[in-house]
Amino acid sequence: MSCDSIFSAIIYVLGNYTSQRISGGKALDKNSILAFGAYGFLFGGSIPHFFFECLEWLIPGTSNLAIVKQILFQRLIFTPLYQLFTLYTISRFEGRTHRQAIHQLIPIYVPILVANWKWLTALSVINLTVVPPVLRVVFMNLVGFVWSVYIATKRRKASDRRGGSGRGGSRPGM
């Protein structure tokens, strides 16, 4: 059991819980909270940790050009794939079928990805230029808390518009 996995599970659970509290709902969707925790534990810490290790290996160096390449790789290749995986997997962990998860994903994926690029790119630059490699996943998990609140809220609103269960949330797809 890695510290990244445990910390990530806590961040995901707290983000989902906070989103549910902010939305004003009286009853907590415990299934959604458990789904977030499971996702955070299984994937939320390990995938970004592995990605940042590979990024250092694929694009080594600290020159300005190397950093630009790392940021472009992260934002244009990793982020879209990780965001898609996150949104889909959490829906499945919440008990949705493949078809239901895709149905939920389609209207929110592009707006969430664009918001991610718009708001989290500067933090990604800070992460790759200022934060020591050993702390990059921790830094992004802290950013991910705020991001998970945002994503959970967006998913819940989209589900409510479709007359869904109101379950919502995801985390970063950094």
PyMOL commands that place a pseudoatom at each C-alpha (Angstrom):
pseudoatom trace, name=CA, resn=MET, resi=1, chain=A, elem=C, hetatm=0, pos=[0.000, 0.000, 0.000]
pseudoatom trace, name=CA, resn=SER, resi=2, chain=A, elem=C, hetatm=0, pos=[1.596, 3.265, -1.047]
pseudoatom trace, name=CA, resn=CYS, resi=3, chain=A, elem=C, hetatm=0, pos=[1.256, 6.621, 0.653]
pseudoatom trace, name=CA, resn=ASP, resi=4, chain=A, elem=C, hetatm=0, pos=[0.283, 8.132, -2.717]
pseudoatom trace, name=CA, resn=SER, resi=5, chain=A, elem=C, hetatm=0, pos=[-2.696, 5.770, -2.946]
pseudoatom trace, name=CA, resn=ILE, resi=6, chain=A, elem=C, hetatm=0, pos=[-3.899, 6.438, 0.579]
pseudoatom trace, name=CA, resn=PHE, resi=7, chain=A, elem=C, hetatm=0, pos=[-3.467, 10.206, 0.262]
pseudoatom trace, name=CA, resn=SER, resi=8, chain=A, elem=C, hetatm=0, pos=[-5.215, 10.195, -3.100]
pseudoatom trace, name=CA, resn=ALA, resi=9, chain=A, elem=C, hetatm=0, pos=[-8.161, 8.194, -1.731]
pseudoatom trace, name=CA, resn=ILE, resi=10, chain=A, elem=C, hetatm=0, pos=[-8.550, 10.713, 1.087]
pseudoatom trace, name=CA, resn=ILE, resi=11, chain=A, elem=C, hetatm=0, pos=[-8.418, 13.636, -1.365]
pseudoatom trace, name=CA, resn=TYR, resi=12, chain=A, elem=C, hetatm=0, pos=[-11.038, 12.041, -3.632]
pseudoatom trace, name=CA, resn=VAL, resi=13, chain=A, elem=C, hetatm=0, pos=[-13.375, 11.251, -0.735]
pseudoatom trace, name=CA, resn=LEU, resi=14, chain=A, elem=C, hetatm=0, pos=[-13.039, 14.744, 0.734]
pseudoatom trace, name=CA, resn=GLY, resi=15, chain=A, elem=C, hetatm=0, pos=[-13.588, 16.360, -2.670]
pseudoatom trace, name=CA, resn=ASN, resi=16, chain=A, elem=C, hetatm=0, pos=[-16.769, 14.373, -3.273]
pseudoatom trace, name=CA, resn=TYR, resi=17, chain=A, elem=C, hetatm=0, pos=[-18.019, 14.941, 0.276]
pseudoatom trace, name=CA, resn=THR, resi=18, chain=A, elem=C, hetatm=0, pos=[-17.346, 18.686, 0.023]
pseudoatom trace, name=CA, resn=SER, resi=19, chain=A, elem=C, hetatm=0, pos=[-19.160, 18.881, -3.310]
pseudoatom trace, name=CA, resn=GLN, resi=20, chain=A, elem=C, hetatm=0, pos=[-22.181, 17.103, -1.868]
pseudoatom trace, name=CA, resn=ARG, resi=21, chain=A, elem=C, hetatm=0, pos=[-22.248, 19.440, 1.131]
pseudoatom trace, name=CA, resn=ILE, resi=22, chain=A, elem=C, hetatm=0, pos=[-21.884, 22.557, -1.039]
pseudoatom trace, name=CA, resn=SER, resi=23, chain=A, elem=C, hetatm=0, pos=[-24.762, 21.397, -3.265]
pseudoatom trace, name=CA, resn=GLY, resi=24, chain=A, elem=C, hetatm=0, pos=[-27.071, 21.488, -0.258]
pseudoatom trace, name=CA, resn=GLY, resi=25, chain=A, elem=C, hetatm=0, pos=[-28.338, 17.935, -0.532]
pseudoatom trace, name=CA, resn=LYS, resi=26, chain=A, elem=C, hetatm=0, pos=[-29.631, 16.532, 2.730]
pseudoatom trace, name=CA, resn=ALA, resi=27, chain=A, elem=C, hetatm=0, pos=[-28.611, 12.918, 2.219]
pseudoatom trace, name=CA, resn=LEU, resi=28, chain=A, elem=C, hetatm=0, pos=[-25.072, 11.945, 1.354]
pseudoatom trace, name=CA, resn=ASP, resi=29, chain=A, elem=C, hetatm=0, pos=[-24.604, 9.684, -1.655]
pseudoatom trace, name=CA, resn=LYS, resi=30, chain=A, elem=C, hetatm=0, pos=[-22.393, 7.174, 0.130]
pseudoatom trace, name=CA, resn=ASN, resi=31, chain=A, elem=C, hetatm=0, pos=[-22.062, 5.054, -3.012]
pseudoatom trace, name=CA, resn=SER, resi=32, chain=A, elem=C, hetatm=0, pos=[-20.469, 8.009, -4.806]
pseudoatom trace, name=CA, resn=ILE, resi=33, chain=A, elem=C, hetatm=0, pos=[-18.140, 8.686, -1.876]
pseudoatom trace, name=CA, resn=LEU, resi=34, chain=A, elem=C, hetatm=0, pos=[-17.044, 5.033, -1.837]
pseudoatom trace, name=CA, resn=ALA, resi=35, chain=A, elem=C, hetatm=0, pos=[-16.560, 5.059, -5.613]
pseudoatom trace, name=CA, resn=PHE, resi=36, chain=A, elem=C, hetatm=0, pos=[-14.342, 8.129, -5.333]
pseudoatom trace, name=CA, resn=GLY, resi=37, chain=A, elem=C, hetatm=0, pos=[-12.335, 6.585, -2.520]
pseudoatom trace, name=CA, resn=ALA, resi=38, chain=A, elem=C, hetatm=0, pos=[-11.829, 3.349, -4.437]
pseudoatom trace, name=CA, resn=TYR, resi=39, chain=A, elem=C, hetatm=0, pos=[-10.800, 5.231, -7.567]
pseudoatom trace, name=CA, resn=GLY, resi=40, chain=A, elem=C, hetatm=0, pos=[-8.399, 7.430, -5.618]
pseudoatom trace, name=CA, resn=PHE, resi=41, chain=A, elem=C, hetatm=0, pos=[-6.855, 4.449, -3.884]
pseudoatom trace, name=CA, resn=LEU, resi=42, chain=A, elem=C, hetatm=0, pos=[-6.513, 2.250, -6.963]
pseudoatom trace, name=CA, resn=PHE, resi=43, chain=A, elem=C, hetatm=0, pos=[-5.690, 4.805, -9.654]
pseudoatom trace, name=CA, resn=GLY, resi=44, chain=A, elem=C, hetatm=0, pos=[-5.616, 8.397, -8.385]
pseudoatom trace, name=CA, resn=GLY, resi=45, chain=A, elem=C, hetatm=0, pos=[-2.196, 8.122, -6.794]
pseudoatom trace, name=CA, resn=SER, resi=46, chain=A, elem=C, hetatm=0, pos=[-0.572, 5.386, -8.837]
pseudoatom trace, name=CA, resn=ILE, resi=47, chain=A, elem=C, hetatm=0, pos=[-1.272, 6.622, -12.374]
pseudoatom trace, name=CA, resn=PRO, resi=48, chain=A, elem=C, hetatm=0, pos=[0.003, 10.192, -11.840]
pseudoatom trace, name=CA, resn=HIS, resi=49, chain=A, elem=C, hetatm=0, pos=[2.984, 8.857, -9.859]
pseudoatom trace, name=CA, resn=PHE, resi=50, chain=A, elem=C, hetatm=0, pos=[3.916, 6.501, -12.690]
pseudoatom trace, name=CA, resn=PHE, resi=51, chain=A, elem=C, hetatm=0, pos=[3.282, 9.227, -15.273]
pseudoatom trace, name=CA, resn=PHE, resi=52, chain=A, elem=C, hetatm=0, pos=[5.636, 11.733, -13.619]
pseudoatom trace, name=CA, resn=GLU, resi=53, chain=A, elem=C, hetatm=0, pos=[8.336, 9.073, -13.279]
pseudoatom trace, name=CA, resn=CYS, resi=54, chain=A, elem=C, hetatm=0, pos=[7.975, 8.208, -16.968]
pseudoatom trace, name=CA, resn=LEU, resi=55, chain=A, elem=C, hetatm=0, pos=[7.888, 11.869, -17.952]
pseudoatom trace, name=CA, resn=GLU, resi=56, chain=A, elem=C, hetatm=0, pos=[11.295, 12.413, -16.345]
pseudoatom trace, name=CA, resn=TRP, resi=57, chain=A, elem=C, hetatm=0, pos=[12.614, 9.402, -18.258]
pseudoatom trace, name=CA, resn=LEU, resi=58, chain=A, elem=C, hetatm=0, pos=[10.966, 10.250, -21.614]
pseudoatom trace, name=CA, resn=ILE, resi=59, chain=A, elem=C, hetatm=0, pos=[11.852, 13.939, -21.566]
pseudoatom trace, name=CA, resn=PRO, resi=60, chain=A, elem=C, hetatm=0, pos=[14.839, 14.361, -19.249]
pseudoatom trace, name=CA, resn=GLY, resi=61, chain=A, elem=C, hetatm=0, pos=[16.396, 17.641, -18.305]
pseudoatom trace, name=CA, resn=THR, resi=62, chain=A, elem=C, hetatm=0, pos=[15.644, 20.955, -16.717]
pseudoatom trace, name=CA, resn=SER, resi=63, chain=A, elem=C, hetatm=0, pos=[16.291, 23.243, -19.670]
pseudoatom trace, name=CA, resn=ASN, resi=64, chain=A, elem=C, hetatm=0, pos=[13.488, 25.521, -20.801]
pseudoatom trace, name=CA, resn=LEU, resi=65, chain=A, elem=C, hetatm=0, pos=[12.963, 23.381, -23.908]
pseudoatom trace, name=CA, resn=ALA, resi=66, chain=A, elem=C, hetatm=0, pos=[12.704, 20.173, -21.858]
pseudoatom trace, name=CA, resn=ILE, resi=67, chain=A, elem=C, hetatm=0, pos=[10.184, 21.782, -19.505]
pseudoatom trace, name=CA, resn=VAL, resi=68, chain=A, elem=C, hetatm=0, pos=[8.077, 23.058, -22.416]
pseudoatom trace, name=CA, resn=LYS, resi=69, chain=A, elem=C, hetatm=0, pos=[8.082, 19.551, -23.913]
pseudoatom trace, name=CA, resn=GLN, resi=70, chain=A, elem=C, hetatm=0, pos=[7.104, 18.026, -20.554]
pseudoatom trace, name=CA, resn=ILE, resi=71, chain=A, elem=C, hetatm=0, pos=[4.239, 20.475, -20.124]
pseudoatom trace, name=CA, resn=LEU, resi=72, chain=A, elem=C, hetatm=0, pos=[2.979, 19.954, -23.674]
pseudoatom trace, name=CA, resn=PHE, resi=73, chain=A, elem=C, hetatm=0, pos=[3.149, 16.178, -23.270]
pseudoatom trace, name=CA, resn=GLN, resi=74, chain=A, elem=C, hetatm=0, pos=[1.306, 16.346, -19.960]
pseudoatom trace, name=CA, resn=ARG, resi=75, chain=A, elem=C, hetatm=0, pos=[-1.400, 18.772, -21.086]
pseudoatom trace, name=CA, resn=LEU, resi=76, chain=A, elem=C, hetatm=0, pos=[-2.025, 17.461, -24.626]
pseudoatom trace, name=CA, resn=ILE, resi=77, chain=A, elem=C, hetatm=0, pos=[-1.554, 13.700, -24.231]
pseudoatom trace, name=CA, resn=PHE, resi=78, chain=A, elem=C, hetatm=0, pos=[-1.801, 12.648, -20.584]
pseudoatom trace, name=CA, resn=THR, resi=79, chain=A, elem=C, hetatm=0, pos=[-4.533, 15.039, -19.419]
pseudoatom trace, name=CA, resn=PRO, resi=80, chain=A, elem=C, hetatm=0, pos=[-7.185, 14.129, -22.038]
pseudoatom trace, name=CA, resn=LEU, resi=81, chain=A, elem=C, hetatm=0, pos=[-6.625, 10.395, -21.550]
pseudoatom trace, name=CA, resn=TYR, resi=82, chain=A, elem=C, hetatm=0, pos=[-6.494, 10.557, -17.761]
pseudoatom trace, name=CA, resn=GLN, resi=83, chain=A, elem=C, hetatm=0, pos=[-9.585, 12.790, -17.554]
pseudoatom trace, name=CA, resn=LEU, resi=84, chain=A, elem=C, hetatm=0, pos=[-11.520, 10.388, -19.789]
pseudoatom trace, name=CA, resn=PHE, resi=85, chain=A, elem=C, hetatm=0, pos=[-10.382, 7.382, -17.755]
pseudoatom trace, name=CA, resn=THR, resi=86, chain=A, elem=C, hetatm=0, pos=[-11.273, 9.111, -14.484]
pseudoatom trace, name=CA, resn=LEU, resi=87, chain=A, elem=C, hetatm=0, pos=[-14.775, 10.165, -15.501]
pseudoatom trace, name=CA, resn=TYR, resi=88, chain=A, elem=C, hetatm=0, pos=[-15.588, 6.755, -16.977]
pseudoatom trace, name=CA, resn=THR, resi=89, chain=A, elem=C, hetatm=0, pos=[-14.092, 4.675, -14.162]
pseudoatom trace, name=CA, resn=ILE, resi=90, chain=A, elem=C, hetatm=0, pos=[-15.784, 6.592, -11.360]
pseudoatom trace, name=CA, resn=SER, resi=91, chain=A, elem=C, hetatm=0, pos=[-19.127, 6.176, -13.130]
pseudoatom trace, name=CA, resn=ARG, resi=92, chain=A, elem=C, hetatm=0, pos=[-18.519, 2.434, -13.302]
pseudoatom trace, name=CA, resn=PHE, resi=93, chain=A, elem=C, hetatm=0, pos=[-17.473, 2.326, -9.644]
pseudoatom trace, name=CA, resn=GLU, resi=94, chain=A, elem=C, hetatm=0, pos=[-20.744, 4.094, -8.803]
pseudoatom trace, name=CA, resn=GLY, resi=95, chain=A, elem=C, hetatm=0, pos=[-22.551, 1.102, -10.292]
pseudoatom trace, name=CA, resn=ARG, resi=96, chain=A, elem=C, hetatm=0, pos=[-23.400, 2.398, -13.747]
pseudoatom trace, name=CA, resn=THR, resi=97, chain=A, elem=C, hetatm=0, pos=[-23.310, 0.131, -16.780]
pseudoatom trace, name=CA, resn=HIS, resi=98, chain=A, elem=C, hetatm=0, pos=[-20.905, 0.822, -19.630]
pseudoatom trace, name=CA, resn=ARG, resi=99, chain=A, elem=C, hetatm=0, pos=[-23.702, 2.465, -21.626]
pseudoatom trace, name=CA, resn=GLN, resi=100, chain=A, elem=C, hetatm=0, pos=[-24.783, 4.654, -18.680]
pseudoatom trace, name=CA, resn=ALA, resi=101, chain=A, elem=C, hetatm=0, pos=[-21.189, 5.709, -17.990]
pseudoatom trace, name=CA, resn=ILE, resi=102, chain=A, elem=C, hetatm=0, pos=[-20.690, 6.709, -21.629]
pseudoatom trace, name=CA, resn=HIS, resi=103, chain=A, elem=C, hetatm=0, pos=[-24.041, 8.525, -21.630]
pseudoatom trace, name=CA, resn=GLN, resi=104, chain=A, elem=C, hetatm=0, pos=[-22.926, 10.527, -18.592]
pseudoatom trace, name=CA, resn=LEU, resi=105, chain=A, elem=C, hetatm=0, pos=[-19.463, 11.150, -20.019]
pseudoatom trace, name=CA, resn=ILE, resi=106, chain=A, elem=C, hetatm=0, pos=[-20.402, 12.504, -23.455]
pseudoatom trace, name=CA, resn=PRO, resi=107, chain=A, elem=C, hetatm=0, pos=[-21.916, 15.879, -22.471]
pseudoatom trace, name=CA, resn=ILE, resi=108, chain=A, elem=C, hetatm=0, pos=[-19.337, 16.734, -19.797]
pseudoatom trace, name=CA, resn=TYR, resi=109, chain=A, elem=C, hetatm=0, pos=[-15.988, 15.477, -21.107]
pseudoatom trace, name=CA, resn=VAL, resi=110, chain=A, elem=C, hetatm=0, pos=[-15.059, 18.328, -23.474]
pseudoatom trace, name=CA, resn=PRO, resi=111, chain=A, elem=C, hetatm=0, pos=[-16.205, 21.182, -21.173]
pseudoatom trace, name=CA, resn=ILE, resi=112, chain=A, elem=C, hetatm=0, pos=[-14.321, 19.618, -18.255]
pseudoatom trace, name=CA, resn=LEU, resi=113, chain=A, elem=C, hetatm=0, pos=[-11.207, 19.045, -20.363]
pseudoatom trace, name=CA, resn=VAL, resi=114, chain=A, elem=C, hetatm=0, pos=[-11.251, 22.648, -21.628]
pseudoatom trace, name=CA, resn=ALA, resi=115, chain=A, elem=C, hetatm=0, pos=[-11.687, 23.920, -18.061]
pseudoatom trace, name=CA, resn=ASN, resi=116, chain=A, elem=C, hetatm=0, pos=[-8.790, 21.703, -16.988]
pseudoatom trace, name=CA, resn=TRP, resi=117, chain=A, elem=C, hetatm=0, pos=[-6.547, 23.144, -19.701]
pseudoatom trace, name=CA, resn=LYS, resi=118, chain=A, elem=C, hetatm=0, pos=[-7.672, 26.674, -18.893]
pseudoatom trace, name=CA, resn=TRP, resi=119, chain=A, elem=C, hetatm=0, pos=[-7.336, 26.572, -15.107]
pseudoatom trace, name=CA, resn=LEU, resi=120, chain=A, elem=C, hetatm=0, pos=[-4.770, 23.891, -14.342]
pseudoatom trace, name=CA, resn=THR, resi=121, chain=A, elem=C, hetatm=0, pos=[-2.105, 24.604, -16.946]
pseudoatom trace, name=CA, resn=ALA, resi=122, chain=A, elem=C, hetatm=0, pos=[-0.456, 27.306, -14.812]
pseudoatom trace, name=CA, resn=LEU, resi=123, chain=A, elem=C, hetatm=0, pos=[-0.396, 24.935, -11.845]
pseudoatom trace, name=CA, resn=SER, resi=124, chain=A, elem=C, hetatm=0, pos=[1.130, 22.251, -14.055]
pseudoatom trace, name=CA, resn=VAL, resi=125, chain=A, elem=C, hetatm=0, pos=[3.877, 24.698, -15.039]
pseudoatom trace, name=CA, resn=ILE, resi=126, chain=A, elem=C, hetatm=0, pos=[4.540, 25.408, -11.356]
pseudoatom trace, name=CA, resn=ASN, resi=127, chain=A, elem=C, hetatm=0, pos=[4.517, 21.673, -10.644]
pseudoatom trace, name=CA, resn=LEU, resi=128, chain=A, elem=C, hetatm=0, pos=[7.114, 20.929, -13.321]
pseudoatom trace, name=CA, resn=THR, resi=129, chain=A, elem=C, hetatm=0, pos=[9.342, 23.959, -12.715]
pseudoatom trace, name=CA, resn=VAL, resi=130, chain=A, elem=C, hetatm=0, pos=[9.262, 24.597, -8.965]
pseudoatom trace, name=CA, resn=VAL, resi=131, chain=A, elem=C, hetatm=0, pos=[8.072, 21.465, -7.170]
pseudoatom trace, name=CA, resn=PRO, resi=132, chain=A, elem=C, hetatm=0, pos=[10.720, 18.761, -6.601]
pseudoatom trace, name=CA, resn=PRO, resi=133, chain=A, elem=C, hetatm=0, pos=[9.926, 15.532, -8.518]
pseudoatom trace, name=CA, resn=VAL, resi=134, chain=A, elem=C, hetatm=0, pos=[9.321, 13.567, -5.325]
pseudoatom trace, name=CA, resn=LEU, resi=135, chain=A, elem=C, hetatm=0, pos=[6.513, 15.975, -4.304]
pseudoatom trace, name=CA, resn=ARG, resi=136, chain=A, elem=C, hetatm=0, pos=[4.781, 16.410, -7.673]
pseudoatom trace, name=CA, resn=VAL, resi=137, chain=A, elem=C, hetatm=0, pos=[2.020, 13.889, -7.043]
pseudoatom trace, name=CA, resn=VAL, resi=138, chain=A, elem=C, hetatm=0, pos=[1.354, 15.374, -3.602]
pseudoatom trace, name=CA, resn=PHE, resi=139, chain=A, elem=C, hetatm=0, pos=[1.166, 18.895, -5.078]
pseudoatom trace, name=CA, resn=MET, resi=140, chain=A, elem=C, hetatm=0, pos=[-1.235, 17.748, -7.783]
pseudoatom trace, name=CA, resn=ASN, resi=141, chain=A, elem=C, hetatm=0, pos=[-3.346, 15.899, -5.194]
pseudoatom trace, name=CA, resn=LEU, resi=142, chain=A, elem=C, hetatm=0, pos=[-3.781, 19.157, -3.299]
pseudoatom trace, name=CA, resn=VAL, resi=143, chain=A, elem=C, hetatm=0, pos=[-4.781, 20.872, -6.535]
pseudoatom trace, name=CA, resn=GLY, resi=144, chain=A, elem=C, hetatm=0, pos=[-6.930, 17.832, -7.209]
pseudoatom trace, name=CA, resn=PHE, resi=145, chain=A, elem=C, hetatm=0, pos=[-9.014, 18.416, -4.100]
pseudoatom trace, name=CA, resn=VAL, resi=146, chain=A, elem=C, hetatm=0, pos=[-10.342, 21.689, -5.485]
pseudoatom trace, name=CA, resn=TRP, resi=147, chain=A, elem=C, hetatm=0, pos=[-10.620, 20.145, -8.933]
pseudoatom trace, name=CA, resn=SER, resi=148, chain=A, elem=C, hetatm=0, pos=[-12.598, 17.168, -7.594]
pseudoatom trace, name=CA, resn=VAL, resi=149, chain=A, elem=C, hetatm=0, pos=[-15.104, 19.505, -5.968]
pseudoatom trace, name=CA, resn=TYR, resi=150, chain=A, elem=C, hetatm=0, pos=[-15.536, 21.275, -9.318]
pseudoatom trace, name=CA, resn=ILE, resi=151, chain=A, elem=C, hetatm=0, pos=[-15.879, 18.044, -11.301]
pseudoatom trace, name=CA, resn=ALA, resi=152, chain=A, elem=C, hetatm=0, pos=[-18.277, 16.455, -8.815]
pseudoatom trace, name=CA, resn=THR, resi=153, chain=A, elem=C, hetatm=0, pos=[-20.454, 19.541, -9.015]
pseudoatom trace, name=CA, resn=LYS, resi=154, chain=A, elem=C, hetatm=0, pos=[-20.416, 19.545, -12.841]
pseudoatom trace, name=CA, resn=ARG, resi=155, chain=A, elem=C, hetatm=0, pos=[-21.324, 15.845, -12.976]
pseudoatom trace, name=CA, resn=ARG, resi=156, chain=A, elem=C, hetatm=0, pos=[-24.127, 16.274, -10.466]
pseudoatom trace, name=CA, resn=LYS, resi=157, chain=A, elem=C, hetatm=0, pos=[-25.617, 19.235, -12.358]
pseudoatom trace, name=CA, resn=ALA, resi=158, chain=A, elem=C, hetatm=0, pos=[-25.434, 17.355, -15.671]
pseudoatom trace, name=CA, resn=SER, resi=159, chain=A, elem=C, hetatm=0, pos=[-27.072, 14.317, -14.077]
pseudoatom trace, name=CA, resn=ASP, resi=160, chain=A, elem=C, hetatm=0, pos=[-29.811, 16.467, -12.528]
pseudoatom trace, name=CA, resn=ARG, resi=161, chain=A, elem=C, hetatm=0, pos=[-30.545, 18.081, -15.918]
pseudoatom trace, name=CA, resn=ARG, resi=162, chain=A, elem=C, hetatm=0, pos=[-30.999, 14.608, -17.418]
pseudoatom trace, name=CA, resn=GLY, resi=163, chain=A, elem=C, hetatm=0, pos=[-33.146, 13.501, -14.489]
pseudoatom trace, name=CA, resn=GLY, resi=164, chain=A, elem=C, hetatm=0, pos=[-30.414, 11.192, -13.234]
pseudoatom trace, name=CA, resn=SER, resi=165, chain=A, elem=C, hetatm=0, pos=[-29.538, 10.023, -9.781]
pseudoatom trace, name=CA, resn=GLY, resi=166, chain=A, elem=C, hetatm=0, pos=[-27.605, 13.145, -8.871]
pseudoatom trace, name=CA, resn=ARG, resi=167, chain=A, elem=C, hetatm=0, pos=[-24.423, 11.211, -8.325]
pseudoatom trace, name=CA, resn=GLY, resi=168, chain=A, elem=C, hetatm=0, pos=[-21.500, 13.277, -9.235]
pseudoatom trace, name=CA, resn=GLY, resi=169, chain=A, elem=C, hetatm=0, pos=[-17.890, 13.727, -9.207]
pseudoatom trace, name=CA, resn=SER, resi=170, chain=A, elem=C, hetatm=0, pos=[-14.525, 13.044, -10.456]
pseudoatom trace, name=CA, resn=ARG, resi=171, chain=A, elem=C, hetatm=0, pos=[-11.104, 14.140, -9.786]
pseudoatom trace, name=CA, resn=PRO, resi=172, chain=A, elem=C, hetatm=0, pos=[-8.546, 15.507, -11.569]
pseudoatom trace, name=CA, resn=GLY, resi=173, chain=A, elem=C, hetatm=0, pos=[-7.550, 14.346, -14.697]
pseudoatom trace, name=CA, resn=MET, resi=174, chain=A, elem=C, hetatm=0, pos=[-4.518, 16.391, -14.433]
for i in range(1, 174): cmd.bond("trace and resi %d" % i, "trace and resi %d" % (i + 1))
show_as sticks, trace
zoom trace
